[in-house]
Amino acid sequence: MATHRKPKQHPLAGGTARTAATLALAGAATATALEGTGHAAPAPTPAQARAQVARYYQQAEVATEQYNGVKERSDSARSVLAGLQDEAARKTERLNAARNALGSFAAAQYRGGSMPTSMRLLLSTRPERFLENASLADRAGQGQAAAISRVRRELLDVQRVRTTAEARLAEIRREESALAAHKRTIEAKLDRARQLLSELPAQEATAIRTGDTGGGVARVSDTAKASVASGSEAVGEVARAVSGRAARAVAFAYSALGKPYEWGATGPSSFDCSGLTQAAWQAAGVSLPRTTYTQINAGRRVSRDRLAPGDLVFFYSGISHVGLYVGDGKMIHAPHPGAPVRVAPVDEMPFAGATRPA
């Protein structure tokens, strides 16, 4: 019977175990909290925040220029497609006219008691079948053969144009998919920049956003502010420094001072960087391509020590930013969201090259 007795427990054993478990859990929680505190990322300094926001803006601008290039191709494909659709409509009208004429010829033969097999085949609901049996036309009369030949020619033209239009439509769909991808990239980079700025004191965030930092992005100069207030003064200032088309391009750039940056915009109320330079030279009667990496090849390359007002100045290794040189080591450019079109020193960003459009 003794073998069935329960072992005697110490009266403090259960409580001690529970207390030990409680202390262990508390200790683990404390250690976790301390570990988390020890690894918490410190708030960035203003200089670090400024540098990171600049990186986000630069990455967004790379995607913006890619977006601009794809949109230019998409718009061109749409224009071609519209022309093809018009051409298809005209050719379809001619095909219908040819079929109507052939129908009249066939009706006359039917009333005369003869309806060749080739005629019935061609006037069926699927006239393209005739292309597989074109040899039947050789057994028709001279008038019938000419009518059949015309229908066949018009049918082939319609099919050719429709095939080309379908290819253009497929191209547009691919480009639209790429546009959407670039748009998501741009918005993601700008969202990250806004998030970083929202974590800074309001005054510092505003200074970084507008570029009013004393470094990095330059403030609008007194000359630029005066030019914003007086367009005629800007034109006079440019005329004294340069003449011809370059003067008109520079005058346009001065007239755009203070207008907001907007990615994908070409004016007149807002611009991105390549949209501003394109619009400026368009005002001078010169058509530039849409993107930074195509604008750099739209003229004669010039060295930095040979810059003249009106030249396009490009920055970063990927040629992702452009401004319009206005003399005295300065340019007018559209910097980034939150910073309006402004005058800035050319050496504020990594210089990549320069082009003279005219």
VEXVEXPA-456714 format. One record per residue (C-alpha): x, y, z; residue number from 1. Coordinates in steps of 0.02 Angstrom, whole numbers, plus 50000, padded with zeros to 5 digits. Layout:
<recs>
X->X	Y->Y	Z->Z	i->NUM
...
</recs>
This chain:
<recs>
X->50000	Y->50000	Z->50000	i->1
X->50147	Y->50117	Z->50035	i->2
X->50195	Y->50111	Z->49855	i->3
X->50034	Y->50202	Z->49809	i->4
X->50062	Y->50350	Z->49922	i->5
X->50090	Y->50520	Z->49837	i->6
X->50261	Y->50595	Z->49866	i->7
X->50262	Y->50731	Z->49996	i->8
X->50279	Y->50905	Z->49920	i->9
X->50366	Y->51052	Z->50002	i->10
X->50235	Y->51184	Z->50042	i->11
X->50338	Y->51320	Z->49955	i->12
X->50386	Y->51223	Z->49799	i->13
X->50239	Y->51274	Z->49689	i->14
X->50246	Y->51455	Z->49739	i->15
X->50433	Y->51461	Z->49715	i->16
X->50417	Y->51389	Z->49539	i->17
X->50283	Y->51514	Z->49494	i->18
X->50385	Y->51657	Z->49564	i->19
X->50538	Y->51601	Z->49467	i->20
X->50438	Y->51591	Z->49306	i->21
X->50366	Y->51764	Z->49336	i->22
X->50539	Y->51837	Z->49365	i->23
X->50606	Y->51751	Z->49210	i->24
X->50468	Y->51823	Z->49102	i->25
X->50490	Y->51995	Z->49176	i->26
X->50675	Y->51985	Z->49146	i->27
X->50649	Y->51933	Z->48966	i->28
X->50528	Y->52075	Z->48937	i->29
X->50649	Y->52198	Z->49014	i->30
X->50791	Y->52131	Z->48908	i->31
X->50684	Y->52145	Z->48751	i->32
X->50635	Y->52322	Z->48793	i->33
X->50816	Y->52369	Z->48826	i->34
X->50871	Y->52284	Z->48666	i->35
X->50741	Y->52379	Z->48565	i->36
X->50793	Y->52541	Z->48648	i->37
X->50974	Y->52505	Z->48612	i->38
X->50940	Y->52476	Z->48426	i->39
X->50818	Y->52620	Z->48396	i->40
X->50879	Y->52723	Z->48248	i->41
X->50926	Y->52899	Z->48302	i->42
X->50836	Y->53043	Z->48220	i->43
X->50934	Y->53105	Z->48069	i->44
X->51028	Y->53268	Z->48084	i->45
X->50971	Y->53409	Z->47970	i->46
X->51121	Y->53375	Z->47857	i->47
X->51079	Y->53190	Z->47846	i->48
X->50896	Y->53226	Z->47813	i->49
X->50941	Y->53352	Z->47679	i->50
X->51056	Y->53226	Z->47594	i->51
X->50928	Y->53085	Z->47601	i->52
X->50787	Y->53195	Z->47535	i->53
X->50903	Y->53251	Z->47394	i->54
X->50934	Y->53068	Z->47351	i->55
X->50748	Y->53031	Z->47347	i->56
X->50717	Y->53183	Z->47236	i->57
X->50858	Y->53132	Z->47119	i->58
X->50793	Y->52954	Z->47107	i->59
X->50618	Y->53020	Z->47073	i->60
X->50688	Y->53131	Z->46936	i->61
X->50774	Y->52983	Z->46852	i->62
X->50605	Y->52894	Z->46849	i->63
X->50521	Y->53055	Z->46790	i->64
X->50635	Y->53068	Z->46638	i->65
X->50603	Y->52885	Z->46599	i->66
X->50416	Y->52920	Z->46615	i->67
X->50433	Y->53069	Z->46498	i->68
X->50522	Y->52964	Z->46368	i->69
X->50393	Y->52825	Z->46374	i->70
X->50251	Y->52951	Z->46366	i->71
X->50328	Y->53032	Z->46213	i->72
X->50336	Y->52863	Z->46126	i->73
X->50159	Y->52821	Z->46181	i->74
X->50092	Y->52987	Z->46116	i->75
X->50182	Y->52959	Z->45951	i->76
X->50110	Y->52783	Z->45936	i->77
X->49936	Y->52850	Z->45973	i->78
X->49956	Y->52980	Z->45836	i->79
X->50009	Y->52844	Z->45713	i->80
X->49865	Y->52734	Z->45768	i->81
X->49740	Y->52875	Z->45738	i->82
X->49809	Y->52895	Z->45562	i->83
X->49798	Y->52709	Z->45530	i->84
X->49619	Y->52705	Z->45592	i->85
X->49573	Y->52846	Z->45472	i->86
X->49662	Y->52756	Z->45331	i->87
X->49572	Y->52593	Z->45372	i->88
X->49406	Y->52684	Z->45368	i->89
X->49443	Y->52759	Z->45197	i->90
X->49502	Y->52593	Z->45126	i->91
X->49350	Y->52505	Z->45197	i->92
X->49240	Y->52631	Z->45107	i->93
X->49331	Y->52594	Z->44944	i->94
X->49314	Y->52407	Z->44977	i->95
X->49127	Y->52426	Z->45003	i->96
X->49113	Y->52530	Z->44845	i->97
X->49207	Y->52397	Z->44747	i->98
X->49096	Y->52260	Z->44818	i->99
X->48941	Y->52361	Z->44776	i->100
X->49001	Y->52381	Z->44599	i->101
X->49035	Y->52195	Z->44589	i->102
X->48863	Y->52162	Z->44662	i->103
X->48783	Y->52265	Z->44525	i->104
X->48882	Y->52169	Z->44396	i->105
X->48827	Y->52005	Z->44476	i->106
X->48645	Y->52059	Z->44482	i->107
X->48650	Y->52098	Z->44298	i->108
X->48721	Y->51926	Z->44263	i->109
X->48593	Y->51844	Z->44375	i->110
X->48451	Y->51929	Z->44282	i->111
X->48533	Y->51867	Z->44124	i->112
X->48529	Y->51691	Z->44193	i->113
X->48714	Y->51670	Z->44233	i->114
X->48799	Y->51679	Z->44404	i->115
X->48976	Y->51613	Z->44398	i->116
X->49039	Y->51517	Z->44550	i->117
X->49175	Y->51646	Z->44577	i->118
X->49044	Y->51784	Z->44594	i->119
X->48944	Y->51689	Z->44724	i->120
X->49104	Y->51655	Z->44821	i->121
X->49162	Y->51834	Z->44822	i->122
X->48993	Y->51904	Z->44874	i->123
X->48979	Y->51785	Z->45019	i->124
X->48991	Y->51843	Z->45200	i->125
X->49177	Y->51795	Z->45199	i->126
X->49250	Y->51874	Z->45042	i->127
X->49427	Y->51840	Z->45103	i->128
X->49401	Y->51660	Z->45052	i->129
X->49421	Y->51724	Z->44876	i->130
X->49606	Y->51752	Z->44909	i->131
X->49626	Y->51564	Z->44922	i->132
X->49535	Y->51538	Z->44758	i->133
X->49594	Y->51684	Z->44654	i->134
X->49622	Y->51574	Z->44503	i->135
X->49433	Y->51572	Z->44477	i->136
X->49443	Y->51751	Z->44417	i->137
X->49539	Y->51692	Z->44265	i->138
X->49384	Y->51600	Z->44206	i->139
X->49272	Y->51752	Z->44220	i->140
X->49240	Y->51878	Z->44085	i->141
X->49349	Y->52031	Z->44062	i->142
X->49232	Y->52150	Z->44155	i->143
X->49203	Y->52028	Z->44295	i->144
X->49391	Y->51996	Z->44314	i->145
X->49427	Y->52182	Z->44330	i->146
X->49293	Y->52204	Z->44464	i->147
X->49355	Y->52052	Z->44560	i->148
X->49535	Y->52114	Z->44549	i->149
X->49484	Y->52281	Z->44623	i->150
X->49394	Y->52200	Z->44769	i->151
X->49543	Y->52088	Z->44802	i->152
X->49661	Y->52237	Z->44801	i->153
X->49552	Y->52339	Z->44918	i->154
X->49530	Y->52191	Z->45034	i->155
X->49718	Y->52164	Z->45046	i->156
X->49743	Y->52350	Z->45085	i->157
X->49614	Y->52346	Z->45224	i->158
X->49693	Y->52191	Z->45300	i->159
X->49867	Y->52267	Z->45291	i->160
X->49815	Y->52428	Z->45377	i->161
X->49717	Y->52337	Z->45511	i->162
X->49865	Y->52223	Z->45548	i->163
X->49979	Y->52375	Z->45567	i->164
X->49852	Y->52461	Z->45679	i->165
X->49840	Y->52308	Z->45790	i->166
X->50030	Y->52308	Z->45810	i->167
X->50026	Y->52492	Z->45860	i->168
X->49888	Y->52458	Z->45985	i->169
X->49991	Y->52320	Z->46064	i->170
X->50139	Y->52440	Z->46073	i->171
X->50031	Y->52570	Z->46161	i->172
X->49973	Y->52444	Z->46289	i->173
X->50154	Y->52397	Z->46327	i->174
X->50201	Y->52580	Z->46345	i->175
X->50053	Y->52613	Z->46460	i->176
X->50111	Y->52472	Z->46572	i->177
X->50285	Y->52549	Z->46579	i->178
X->50209	Y->52721	Z->46615	i->179
X->50114	Y->52650	Z->46763	i->180
X->50273	Y->52569	Z->46831	i->181
X->50373	Y->52731	Z->46818	i->182
X->50230	Y->52828	Z->46897	i->183
X->50229	Y->52710	Z->47046	i->184
X->50417	Y->52731	Z->47065	i->185
X->50406	Y->52920	Z->47060	i->186
X->50266	Y->52928	Z->47187	i->187
X->50354	Y->52804	Z->47303	i->188
X->50514	Y->52908	Z->47305	i->189
X->50418	Y->53070	Z->47335	i->190
X->50316	Y->52987	Z->47473	i->191
X->50477	Y->52935	Z->47560	i->192
X->50543	Y->53112	Z->47547	i->193
X->50381	Y->53181	Z->47619	i->194
X->50385	Y->53054	Z->47761	i->195
X->50563	Y->53101	Z->47806	i->196
X->50519	Y->53286	Z->47802	i->197
X->50366	Y->53258	Z->47912	i->198
X->50479	Y->53191	Z->48050	i->199
X->50581	Y->53352	Z->48056	i->200
X->50539	Y->53518	Z->48140	i->201
X->50425	Y->53619	Z->48028	i->202
X->50551	Y->53758	Z->47997	i->203
X->50689	Y->53637	Z->47949	i->204
X->50572	Y->53534	Z->47839	i->205
X->50514	Y->53690	Z->47747	i->206
X->50693	Y->53746	Z->47719	i->207
X->50742	Y->53578	Z->47646	i->208
X->50585	Y->53564	Z->47540	i->209
X->50605	Y->53736	Z->47462	i->210
X->50794	Y->53725	Z->47450	i->211
X->50817	Y->53877	Z->47562	i->212
X->50961	Y->53795	Z->47656	i->213
X->51113	Y->53898	Z->47617	i->214
X->51186	Y->53745	Z->47530	i->215
X->51136	Y->53608	Z->47410	i->216
X->51001	Y->53703	Z->47316	i->217
X->51031	Y->53888	Z->47297	i->218
X->50910	Y->54024	Z->47345	i->219
X->50830	Y->54131	Z->47212	i->220
X->50945	Y->54277	Z->47182	i->221
X->50894	Y->54459	Z->47196	i->222
X->50911	Y->54473	Z->47006	i->223
X->50791	Y->54328	Z->46983	i->224
X->50665	Y->54402	Z->47105	i->225
X->50672	Y->54567	Z->47012	i->226
X->50648	Y->54475	Z->46848	i->227
X->50495	Y->54386	Z->46916	i->228
X->50421	Y->54556	Z->46959	i->229
X->50463	Y->54631	Z->46791	i->230
X->50466	Y->54526	Z->46633	i->231
X->50523	Y->54674	Z->46527	i->232
X->50672	Y->54699	Z->46642	i->233
X->50720	Y->54517	Z->46617	i->234
X->50708	Y->54532	Z->46428	i->235
X->50816	Y->54688	Z->46432	i->236
X->50945	Y->54603	Z->46541	i->237
X->50954	Y->54455	Z->46423	i->238
X->50963	Y->54564	Z->46268	i->239
X->51119	Y->54649	Z->46336	i->240
X->51203	Y->54481	Z->46366	i->241
X->51154	Y->54380	Z->46213	i->242
X->51052	Y->54396	Z->46054	i->243
X->50952	Y->54289	Z->45934	i->244
X->50863	Y->54128	Z->45979	i->245
X->50965	Y->54101	Z->46136	i->246
X->50906	Y->54270	Z->46202	i->247
X->50724	Y->54220	Z->46175	i->248
X->50753	Y->54053	Z->46263	i->249
X->50835	Y->54138	Z->46412	i->250
X->50698	Y->54271	Z->46419	i->251
X->50568	Y->54133	Z->46427	i->252
X->50661	Y->54049	Z->46569	i->253
X->50664	Y->54212	Z->46666	i->254
X->50478	Y->54232	Z->46639	i->255
X->50451	Y->54060	Z->46715	i->256
X->50539	Y->54101	Z->46879	i->257
X->50432	Y->54061	Z->47029	i->258
X->50320	Y->53936	Z->46939	i->259
X->50302	Y->53769	Z->47029	i->260
X->50390	Y->53607	Z->46989	i->261
X->50276	Y->53466	Z->46934	i->262
X->50343	Y->53303	Z->46866	i->263
X->50288	Y->53272	Z->46687	i->264
X->50239	Y->53455	Z->46659	i->265
X->50291	Y->53560	Z->46510	i->266
X->50204	Y->53723	Z->46555	i->267
X->50137	Y->53849	Z->46546	i->268
X->50092	Y->53852	Z->46731	i->269
X->50215	Y->53720	Z->46796	i->270
X->50367	Y->53624	Z->46735	i->271
X->50486	Y->53482	Z->46768	i->272
X->50669	Y->53510	Z->46724	i->273
X->50668	Y->53451	Z->46543	i->274
X->50493	Y->53521	Z->46518	i->275
X->50560	Y->53694	Z->46560	i->276
X->50708	Y->53686	Z->46440	i->277
X->50598	Y->53615	Z->46302	i->278
X->50471	Y->53755	Z->46325	i->279
X->50607	Y->53889	Z->46332	i->280
X->50684	Y->53837	Z->46166	i->281
X->50511	Y->53809	Z->46090	i->282
X->50479	Y->53994	Z->46126	i->283
X->50635	Y->54028	Z->46023	i->284
X->50571	Y->53923	Z->45878	i->285
X->50680	Y->53770	Z->45912	i->286
X->50601	Y->53600	Z->45942	i->287
X->50691	Y->53497	Z->46074	i->288
X->50653	Y->53317	Z->46119	i->289
X->50565	Y->53284	Z->46283	i->290
X->50694	Y->53205	Z->46398	i->291
X->50861	Y->53252	Z->46473	i->292
X->50949	Y->53103	Z->46395	i->293
X->50887	Y->53150	Z->46221	i->294
X->50908	Y->53339	Z->46242	i->295
X->51093	Y->53318	Z->46275	i->296
X->51111	Y->53255	Z->46095	i->297
X->51001	Y->53391	Z->46020	i->298
X->51140	Y->53513	Z->45979	i->299
X->51327	Y->53544	Z->45980	i->300
X->51419	Y->53490	Z->46137	i->301
X->51513	Y->53629	Z->46226	i->302
X->51639	Y->53621	Z->46367	i->303
X->51603	Y->53697	Z->46535	i->304
X->51727	Y->53839	Z->46510	i->305
X->51640	Y->53885	Z->46346	i->306
X->51462	Y->53901	Z->46413	i->307
X->51354	Y->54040	Z->46342	i->308
X->51179	Y->54099	Z->46390	i->309
X->51049	Y->53980	Z->46318	i->310
X->51156	Y->53824	Z->46330	i->311
X->51080	Y->53670	Z->46410	i->312
X->51178	Y->53609	Z->46561	i->313
X->51158	Y->53429	Z->46620	i->314
X->51193	Y->53345	Z->46786	i->315
X->51225	Y->53174	Z->46865	i->316
X->51300	Y->53023	Z->46780	i->317
X->51132	Y->52966	Z->46714	i->318
X->51095	Y->53138	Z->46635	i->319
X->50939	Y->53152	Z->46744	i->320
X->50933	Y->53341	Z->46769	i->321
X->50947	Y->53491	Z->46654	i->322
X->50947	Y->53680	Z->46670	i->323
X->50964	Y->53830	Z->46554	i->324
X->51127	Y->53926	Z->46573	i->325
X->51101	Y->54114	Z->46593	i->326
X->51280	Y->54173	Z->46618	i->327
X->51393	Y->54216	Z->46765	i->328
X->51403	Y->54033	Z->46819	i->329
X->51215	Y->54022	Z->46846	i->330
X->51068	Y->53931	Z->46769	i->331
X->50879	Y->53933	Z->46780	i->332
X->50803	Y->53763	Z->46818	i->333
X->50653	Y->53675	Z->46894	i->334
X->50732	Y->53587	Z->47045	i->335
X->50607	Y->53468	Z->47124	i->336
X->50433	Y->53463	Z->47204	i->337
X->50411	Y->53606	Z->47327	i->338
X->50548	Y->53711	Z->47249	i->339
X->50494	Y->53832	Z->47112	i->340
X->50586	Y->53874	Z->46952	i->341
X->50737	Y->53974	Z->47008	i->342
X->50911	Y->54041	Z->46973	i->343
X->51049	Y->53930	Z->47044	i->344
X->51237	Y->53906	Z->47024	i->345
X->51289	Y->53777	Z->46896	i->346
X->51408	Y->53697	Z->47021	i->347
X->51271	Y->53649	Z->47146	i->348
X->51255	Y->53476	Z->47066	i->349
X->51376	Y->53354	Z->46982	i->350
X->51404	Y->53426	Z->46807	i->351
X->51385	Y->53300	Z->46665	i->352
X->51394	Y->53403	Z->46506	i->353
X->51321	Y->53544	Z->46403	i->354
X->51238	Y->53566	Z->46233	i->355
X->51205	Y->53719	Z->46125	i->356
X->51040	Y->53694	Z->46030	i->357
X->51054	Y->53839	Z->45909	i->358
</recs>
